[in-house]
């Protein structure tokens, strides 16, 4: 008989519906002349996504760097911080879109200065006009060495009428501890806005998304930027959106509910059933979310010499 422990301090959450539709945007970075060019593209993408009547729309990490195409980027450090000047307009645009389309939007992420520190901040916009944030916790070498960014320190889980969700930005999904923490708080879907320049970078994120879905018996939605900009570090992108499932009989055979065509501007849509997660966590072929040995993982590995 399997003993099923309670998830660590996870308060009960009962979403209104179990079937949730996710739309993940493969956002094309193309040069624009001004803010209007960015806003027009975002409105077009949202109109396209809204036609499928999703509950969640996911944009990629730092897709607002598209604004750098009409800014002076001679000093990259200053240019990235200059994006913060657009934060108010960015937030206002997505608040309007989320309310108008009656959808939750994970607005990718946007370089945001708070108390003099620059964070890579993901924004969650609700149909009621509320705004929530999740800072990127682990920064890549580029973000630390070129952008001189600051890491976030707070991990959040959000209750919505369509499930409990978390946002792990790109590199953060490569750290299994974060996904485990939000899953132990009852997360049903982990959203991963991403931005990778080459295929191996993309695959690091993609493979880790599959691993986190299997380890924690959750859905993982990931998307990335495609296209290119004439800006240092943004000259090329490799992106492919996907909605990823646990790997078991109740789900897609290969653990992929849907995926896009690599490096093409498009919206990838899939339905996920939260009820299947509940059953799979208790009765799946394996139940890794519950089988974690806290008594062992709280200890240090013993090093033994064989010589």
LINDA-V934220 format. One record per run of one state. SS is the DSSP state (hx for helix, st for strand, lp for the rest). FROM is the first residue (numbers start at 0). TO is the last residue. Records with the same first field share a line. If there is no record, write none. Layout:
# LINDA-V934220
SS = FROM-TO, FROM-TO
This chain:
# LINDA-V934220
lp = 0-17, 29-33, 50-54, 58-61, 70-74, 101-102, 114-115, 125-129, 135-139, 145-156, 160-161, 167-168, 174-174, 184-187, 194-197, 216-217, 227-240, 244-254, 259-264, 283-286, 291-292, 297-306
st = 18-28, 55-57, 103-113, 116-124, 130-134, 157-159, 162-166, 188-193, 218-226, 241-243, 255-258, 265-272
hx = 34-49, 62-69, 75-100, 140-144, 169-173, 175-183, 198-215, 273-282, 287-290, 293-296
